[in-house]
């Protein structure tokens, strides 16, 4: 599940790469609502995809809480 942190590589395509008050949910391609819906579908597929989907959804959840704390 630690490998699901690779999803943060899409931050490198943002301009600027880092912005302290930016919410990554629906800003970066792998943090979009479309990607999140794919991650939800992944939890219903057999191993190892369900484990990866759970890890990615947990990652999105922590990013969502981070967005709530910044607003």
Helices and strands as residue ranges (DSSP letters): G 2-13, G 29-31, H 33-42, H 49-70
